[in-house]
Amino acid sequence: MTGRGENWWDGPLPWLAYLPFFALPWFWVRPGTIDLLIGAAGTAVFLPAYIIGSRWKGLRLVAAAMVVLAVGLAVARTGGAWTVFPIYSAAMLGQLKPPRHAILAIISVTLAATVAALLLAQPLLFWLPGTLLILLTGGATVSREAFYDRTVALLATQEEVRRLAGTAERERIARDLHDVVGRTLTLIALKSDLAVRLVTRDAAAAEAEMRAVADVARAGLSDVRAALDGQAGGSLAQEAKASSVALEAAGVALRVLGDPAEVPPDAGAVLAMTLREAVTNVIRHAAATTCTIEVVSADGGAQLTVADNGRGGSFREGNGLTGMRQRLAAAGGTLSVRSDRGGTQLVAGLPA
């Protein structure tokens, strides 16, 4: 009989429509002047206690509900349908938290109304329906409050899911852009340097390299758009070819073991981004002369190994490796890196 909403119709006011039932028996049995005065005084006390108290919580709510119950007991001798007031009291107490406290309070109100009716020796049909309504109304309020709580919790969960999804999407874009832009800028720098060295002795070759720079830039722009659309990562075979071109431009000899085309498309898309970042790291940081890419595919799973003969040694894991781990972990895969004086070896595995 009470509500939580901000609109007036969600609050206690609409439920006052039941209050006239208190005076209903007086249409058959004419009340005395004292009865009318007591009923009017009780109603005057009830209205503020119910309207204001229904919006309270905790002990203040209990106190207001006890005032409403007391009004009902005080007017029990007037001949009116006095159980209306304990019904309002039970509805108020149904808002208590936790629900077991509300249930105990409603049972207490029911017992108080029953004892009062028995002490006054009132006819069973005069008070028993009202007592049953105390239990039903109180129980309905407890059920409704539980529904409200579940709804609020569900909305909070949905909001948290939206927040986490947004965070995950931003992290994905950051990972993909890191890999895409890193590869593109590395290739542009390598080919631009080569063109500078060639321009004085082989203008045609320098021009070819600059045209290649333009092609790399355009391809990089396309890759950036794909990353923003969530479509970064082509096939592993295509990325292996692109890695070969990048390593060749950097003067690093490449050996490929296994067939990247045999890797399933889903696994290949993830491993393609891993290969792109791994090869970019070889070019930018390893100072290597050779690089080996090995692909093993079996039973629907796949493993990618990228090894170089660079300087290796201890290193601090940066955004690139962190992005690899996150991308592989999201697909249920693993990543291990070993780096020593003999070079660096990266192994990425994906299950079926």
C-alpha positions as CSV (number, residue, x, y, z in Angstrom):
1,M,0.0,0.0,0.0
2,T,3.0,2.3,-0.3
3,G,5.3,3.0,-3.2
4,R,8.8,4.2,-4.0
5,G,8.3,6.2,-7.1
6,E,8.8,10.0,-7.4
7,N,5.2,10.5,-8.7
8,W,2.4,11.0,-6.3
9,W,0.5,8.0,-7.6
10,D,3.4,5.7,-6.7
11,G,3.3,6.9,-3.0
12,P,0.9,6.3,-0.2
13,L,-1.9,8.7,-1.3
14,P,-3.8,6.4,-3.7
15,W,-4.1,3.8,-1.0
16,L,-6.2,6.2,1.1
17,A,-9.1,5.1,-1.0
18,Y,-9.5,2.2,1.4
19,L,-9.9,4.5,4.4
20,P,-13.7,5.1,4.0
21,F,-14.2,1.4,4.7
22,F,-13.7,2.3,8.4
23,A,-17.0,4.2,8.4
24,L,-18.9,1.6,6.3
25,P,-20.6,-0.2,9.4
26,W,-22.0,3.2,10.5
27,F,-24.4,3.1,7.5
28,W,-26.2,0.2,9.3
29,V,-25.6,1.1,13.0
30,R,-25.8,4.8,13.8
31,P,-22.7,5.8,15.7
32,G,-22.8,7.9,18.9
33,T,-21.3,11.4,19.1
34,I,-18.4,10.0,21.2
35,D,-17.8,7.4,18.5
36,L,-17.7,10.0,15.8
37,L,-15.3,12.2,17.8
38,I,-13.0,9.3,18.5
39,G,-13.1,8.2,14.9
40,A,-12.3,11.7,13.6
41,A,-9.5,12.1,16.1
42,G,-8.1,8.7,15.2
43,T,-8.2,9.6,11.5
44,A,-6.5,13.0,12.2
45,V,-3.6,11.1,13.9
46,F,-3.5,8.4,11.3
47,L,-3.2,10.6,8.2
48,P,0.2,12.3,8.9
49,A,1.6,9.1,10.5
50,Y,0.8,7.1,7.5
51,I,1.6,9.6,4.7
52,I,4.8,10.8,6.2
53,G,5.9,7.6,7.9
54,S,5.5,5.5,4.7
55,R,8.5,7.3,3.3
56,W,10.7,6.7,6.3
57,K,12.9,3.7,6.9
58,G,14.1,1.6,9.9
59,L,13.1,2.5,13.4
60,R,11.3,5.7,12.2
61,L,9.1,3.6,9.9
62,V,8.4,1.1,12.8
63,A,7.4,4.0,15.1
64,A,5.0,5.5,12.5
65,A,3.5,2.0,11.9
66,M,3.0,1.6,15.6
67,V,1.1,4.9,15.8
68,V,-1.2,3.7,13.0
69,L,-1.7,0.4,14.8
70,A,-2.5,2.3,18.1
71,V,-5.1,4.3,16.2
72,G,-6.8,1.1,15.1
73,L,-6.9,-0.3,18.7
74,A,-8.1,3.1,20.0
75,V,-11.1,3.2,17.7
76,A,-11.9,-0.5,18.0
77,R,-14.9,0.3,20.3
78,T,-16.5,2.8,18.0
79,G,-18.3,0.3,15.8
80,G,-16.3,1.2,12.7
81,A,-14.2,-1.3,10.7
82,W,-11.2,-0.6,12.8
83,T,-9.0,-3.4,11.3
84,V,-8.5,-1.0,8.4
85,F,-5.8,0.7,10.4
86,P,-3.8,-2.4,11.3
87,I,-3.9,-3.2,7.6
88,Y,-2.2,0.1,6.8
89,S,0.3,-0.6,9.6
90,A,1.1,-4.0,8.1
91,A,1.6,-2.5,4.7
92,M,4.0,0.0,6.2
93,L,6.0,-2.6,8.0
94,G,6.2,-4.7,4.9
95,Q,8.9,-2.3,3.7
96,L,11.3,-3.2,6.5
97,K,14.7,-4.7,5.7
98,P,15.7,-7.5,5.8
99,P,12.4,-9.2,4.9
100,R,12.4,-11.5,7.9
101,H,12.0,-8.4,10.1
102,A,9.1,-7.3,8.0
103,I,7.4,-10.7,8.4
104,L,7.9,-10.8,12.1
105,A,6.5,-7.3,12.4
106,I,3.4,-8.2,10.3
107,I,2.8,-11.2,12.4
108,S,3.0,-9.1,15.5
109,V,0.4,-6.6,14.2
110,T,-1.9,-9.6,13.3
111,L,-1.6,-11.0,16.8
112,A,-2.2,-7.6,18.4
113,A,-5.4,-7.1,16.3
114,T,-6.6,-10.6,17.1
115,V,-6.0,-10.2,20.9
116,A,-7.8,-6.9,20.9
117,A,-10.8,-8.3,19.0
118,L,-11.0,-11.3,21.4
119,L,-10.8,-9.0,24.5
120,L,-13.6,-6.9,23.1
121,A,-15.6,-10.1,22.4
122,Q,-16.5,-8.8,18.9
123,P,-18.2,-11.1,16.5
124,L,-15.9,-13.3,14.4
125,L,-17.1,-12.0,11.1
126,F,-16.5,-8.4,12.2
127,W,-12.8,-8.7,12.7
128,L,-11.6,-12.0,11.2
129,P,-11.7,-10.9,7.5
130,G,-9.7,-7.8,8.5
131,T,-7.1,-9.9,10.3
132,L,-6.6,-12.0,7.2
133,L,-6.2,-8.9,5.1
134,I,-3.5,-7.8,7.5
135,L,-1.5,-10.9,6.6
136,L,-2.3,-10.7,2.9
137,T,-1.5,-7.0,2.6
138,G,1.6,-7.2,4.6
139,G,2.8,-10.2,2.7
140,A,2.0,-8.6,-0.7
141,T,4.1,-5.5,0.4
142,V,7.0,-7.8,1.3
143,S,6.8,-9.5,-2.0
144,R,6.6,-6.2,-3.9
145,E,9.6,-4.8,-2.0
146,A,11.6,-7.9,-2.9
147,F,10.6,-7.4,-6.5
148,Y,11.7,-3.8,-6.4
149,D,15.0,-4.8,-4.9
150,R,15.6,-7.4,-7.5
151,T,14.7,-4.9,-10.2
152,V,17.1,-2.3,-8.8
153,A,19.8,-5.0,-8.5
154,L,19.2,-6.1,-12.1
155,L,19.4,-2.5,-13.4
156,A,22.6,-2.0,-11.4
157,T,24.0,-5.2,-12.9
158,Q,23.0,-4.1,-16.4
159,E,24.7,-0.8,-15.9
160,E,27.8,-2.5,-14.6
161,V,27.8,-4.8,-17.7
162,R,27.5,-1.8,-20.0
163,R,30.3,0.0,-18.2
164,L,32.6,-3.1,-18.3
165,A,31.7,-3.6,-22.0
166,G,32.6,0.0,-22.7
167,T,35.9,-0.5,-20.9
168,A,36.6,-3.7,-22.7
169,E,35.9,-2.1,-26.1
170,R,38.2,0.8,-25.3
171,E,40.9,-1.6,-24.3
172,R,40.4,-3.7,-27.5
173,I,40.6,-0.6,-29.7
174,A,43.8,0.5,-27.8
175,R,45.4,-2.9,-28.4
176,D,44.4,-3.1,-32.0
177,L,45.5,0.4,-32.8
178,H,48.8,-0.1,-31.0
179,D,49.6,-3.2,-33.1
180,V,48.3,-1.6,-36.4
181,V,49.9,1.8,-36.0
182,G,53.2,0.3,-34.7
183,R,53.6,-1.9,-37.7
184,T,52.6,0.8,-40.2
185,L,54.9,3.5,-38.7
186,T,57.8,1.0,-38.5
187,L,57.4,0.1,-42.2
188,I,57.1,3.7,-43.2
189,A,60.3,4.6,-41.2
190,L,62.3,1.7,-42.7
191,K,61.3,2.4,-46.3
192,S,61.7,6.1,-45.9
193,D,65.2,5.6,-44.6
194,L,66.0,3.3,-47.5
195,A,64.6,5.8,-50.0
196,V,66.9,8.5,-48.5
197,R,69.9,6.2,-49.0
198,L,68.9,5.4,-52.5
199,V,68.0,8.8,-53.8
200,T,71.5,9.9,-54.8
201,R,72.6,6.6,-56.5
202,D,69.4,5.0,-57.7
203,A,66.5,7.5,-58.2
204,A,64.2,4.9,-59.6
205,A,64.6,2.6,-56.6
206,A,64.1,5.5,-54.3
207,E,60.9,6.4,-56.1
208,A,59.8,2.8,-55.8
209,E,60.4,2.8,-52.1
210,M,58.5,6.1,-51.7
211,R,55.6,4.6,-53.6
212,A,55.8,1.6,-51.3
213,V,55.6,4.1,-48.4
214,A,52.4,5.5,-49.8
215,D,51.0,2.0,-50.2
216,V,51.9,1.2,-46.6
217,A,50.2,4.4,-45.4
218,R,47.0,3.6,-47.3
219,A,47.0,0.0,-46.0
220,G,47.6,1.3,-42.5
221,L,44.7,3.7,-42.8
222,S,42.5,0.8,-43.9
223,D,43.7,-1.3,-40.9
224,V,43.0,1.6,-38.5
225,R,39.4,1.8,-39.8
226,A,39.1,-2.0,-39.4
227,A,40.4,-1.8,-35.9
228,L,37.8,0.9,-35.0
229,D,35.1,-1.3,-36.5
230,G,36.3,-4.3,-34.5
231,Q,37.4,-6.2,-37.6
232,A,41.2,-6.0,-37.1
233,G,43.1,-9.2,-37.7
234,G,43.0,-11.0,-41.0
235,S,44.1,-14.5,-41.8
236,L,47.3,-15.8,-40.4
237,A,48.6,-16.6,-43.9
238,Q,48.1,-12.9,-45.0
239,E,49.9,-11.6,-41.9
240,A,52.7,-14.0,-42.5
241,K,53.2,-12.6,-45.9
242,A,53.0,-9.0,-44.6
243,S,55.6,-10.0,-41.9
244,S,57.9,-11.3,-44.5
245,V,57.8,-8.0,-46.4
246,A,58.4,-6.0,-43.1
247,L,61.3,-8.2,-42.1
248,E,62.9,-8.0,-45.5
249,A,62.7,-4.2,-45.4
250,A,64.4,-4.3,-42.0
251,G,67.2,-6.7,-43.4
252,V,66.1,-9.6,-41.2
253,A,66.2,-13.1,-42.8
254,L,62.9,-15.0,-42.3
255,R,62.3,-18.7,-42.1
256,V,58.7,-20.0,-41.9
257,L,57.9,-23.5,-40.6
258,G,54.4,-25.0,-41.0
259,D,51.5,-23.8,-43.0
260,P,49.7,-20.7,-41.6
261,A,46.8,-21.4,-44.0
262,E,45.9,-24.5,-42.1
263,V,45.0,-22.6,-38.9
264,P,41.2,-22.2,-38.4
265,P,39.9,-18.7,-39.3
266,D,38.9,-17.7,-35.7
267,A,42.3,-18.8,-34.2
268,G,44.1,-17.3,-37.2
269,A,42.6,-13.9,-36.7
270,V,43.8,-13.8,-33.1
271,L,47.3,-15.2,-33.9
272,A,47.6,-12.8,-36.9
273,M,47.5,-9.8,-34.5
274,T,49.9,-11.6,-32.2
275,L,52.3,-12.2,-35.1
276,R,52.0,-8.6,-36.2
277,E,53.1,-7.3,-32.8
278,A,55.8,-9.9,-32.4
279,V,57.4,-9.2,-35.7
280,T,57.2,-5.4,-35.0
281,N,59.1,-6.0,-31.8
282,V,61.7,-8.0,-33.6
283,I,62.2,-5.2,-36.1
284,R,62.2,-2.4,-33.5
285,H,64.0,-3.8,-30.5
286,A,65.8,-7.1,-31.2
287,A,68.6,-6.0,-33.5
288,A,68.3,-9.5,-35.0
289,T,69.5,-10.8,-38.3
290,T,67.2,-13.9,-38.5
291,C,63.7,-14.6,-37.4
292,T,61.8,-17.9,-37.4
293,I,58.0,-18.2,-37.5
294,E,56.6,-21.6,-36.8
295,V,53.0,-22.6,-37.0
296,V,51.6,-25.8,-35.6
297,S,47.9,-26.7,-36.1
298,A,46.3,-29.8,-34.7
299,D,42.8,-30.9,-33.5
300,G,41.3,-27.4,-34.1
301,G,43.9,-25.7,-31.9
302,A,47.0,-23.7,-33.0
303,Q,50.4,-22.6,-31.7
304,L,52.5,-19.8,-33.0
305,T,56.2,-19.5,-32.2
306,V,58.3,-16.4,-33.2
307,A,62.0,-16.6,-32.4
308,D,64.9,-14.3,-33.3
309,N,68.7,-14.3,-32.7
310,G,68.7,-10.8,-31.4
311,R,70.2,-9.3,-28.2
312,G,67.5,-10.7,-25.9
313,G,68.2,-10.4,-22.2
314,S,66.0,-9.0,-19.6
315,F,63.2,-6.6,-20.7
316,R,60.2,-4.8,-19.3
317,E,56.9,-6.0,-20.6
318,G,55.2,-3.1,-22.4
319,N,51.9,-2.4,-23.9
320,G,52.5,-4.7,-26.9
321,L,53.0,-7.9,-24.9
322,T,50.3,-6.9,-22.4
323,G,47.9,-6.5,-25.4
324,M,49.0,-9.9,-26.7
325,R,48.2,-11.5,-23.4
326,Q,44.8,-9.9,-23.1
327,R,43.8,-10.8,-26.6
328,L,44.9,-14.4,-26.2
329,A,43.4,-14.7,-22.7
330,A,40.0,-13.5,-24.1
331,A,40.2,-16.3,-26.6
332,G,41.2,-18.9,-24.0
333,G,44.8,-18.9,-25.1
334,T,48.2,-18.6,-23.5
335,L,51.4,-16.6,-24.1
336,S,54.9,-17.3,-22.9
337,V,58.1,-15.3,-23.6
338,R,61.7,-16.5,-23.1
339,S,64.5,-14.0,-23.7
340,D,68.3,-14.6,-23.1
341,R,71.6,-13.9,-24.8
342,G,70.6,-16.3,-27.7
343,G,67.6,-14.1,-28.6
344,T,63.9,-14.0,-27.8
345,Q,61.3,-16.7,-28.3
346,L,57.5,-16.0,-28.1
347,V,55.0,-18.9,-28.0
348,A,51.3,-18.2,-28.3
349,G,48.8,-21.1,-28.1
350,L,45.1,-21.3,-28.7
351,P,42.9,-24.3,-27.8
352,A,40.4,-25.8,-30.1
